[in-house]
Amino acid sequence: MLNRPVFFAALSFLASLVTLEARAEPANLTIVTAEFPPYEYSRGDAVVGIDTDTVCQVIHRMGLNANIEMLPWRRAIKQVEDGFADMIYSLTYSDQRTEDLLFTAPLSLARDVLFKRRDWPFSWQQLDDLSGQRIGLSESYNYPSEFMAWIARDLARVTRISHEQPDLTSLRMLARGRIDLFICEQKVCEYLIAHHRDDMPELANLEALPTPVAPPRQLRAAFSRRNPQAAALRDRFDQALAELRADQTAH
């Protein structure tokens, strides 16, 4: 019969092996985002894009695995606010969002501009120049506060679009004359126009106006406050992001 001290020593050794094996496997982070090319978009079964590449590199430096799921924007936000997802990207900071989210350092910069039809000779310099126009907005996006304060004055006719792909839907509405202007992140809508004008030729008649709606805004990631490790994860993310930026600058 195995003597008791030896038996318990053997159990302790086996338990330590299991613990070491578990620690050797990186933990998984459940991450959500929405179609926002070229920052993040679907390519086959993969999620790719400028910010996706940055996020994956940072998560790898943290010693974790990134399980990224592409969802409609409203659903993605809801998932992370309710704690069903650990993290979301790319989004802008707002005081309201901090009730449910812990924001990281910036991933990239977004430049919001107005798109119009090429055959309409319109220009603007200040927000009041937009008075009376039919302006399209994506319902759940966090636009610059200066612009939204002006919208609240009811000087323009606003259409809020809440489709699964609001930017592409809005561009098609713009091309068909259902709205006069659409506010969009410039790279996003230029990407959509370039990649869809073969099957949607009406998009070729659209262009961005040069005047920005507001100064460039920072796109960030954010962790769910429902995760008890959110603050520690955010701090590790920011540290790994800073190290990545330093390595990129060095090279």
Secondary structure, DSSP 8 states (H G I E B T S, - for coil): ---HHHHHHHHHHHHHHHHHHHHHS--EEEEEE--BTTTBEEETTEEESHHHHHHHHHHHHTT-EEEEEE--HHHHHHHHHTTSSSEEEEE---TTGGGTEEEEEEEEEE-EEEEEETTS----SSGGGGTT-EEEEETT----HHHHHHHTTT-SEEEEE-SSSHHHHHHHHHHTTS-SEEEEEHHHHHHHHHHHTTTSGGGGGEEEEEEESSS-EEEEEEEETTSTTHHHHHHHHHHHHHHHHHHHHH-
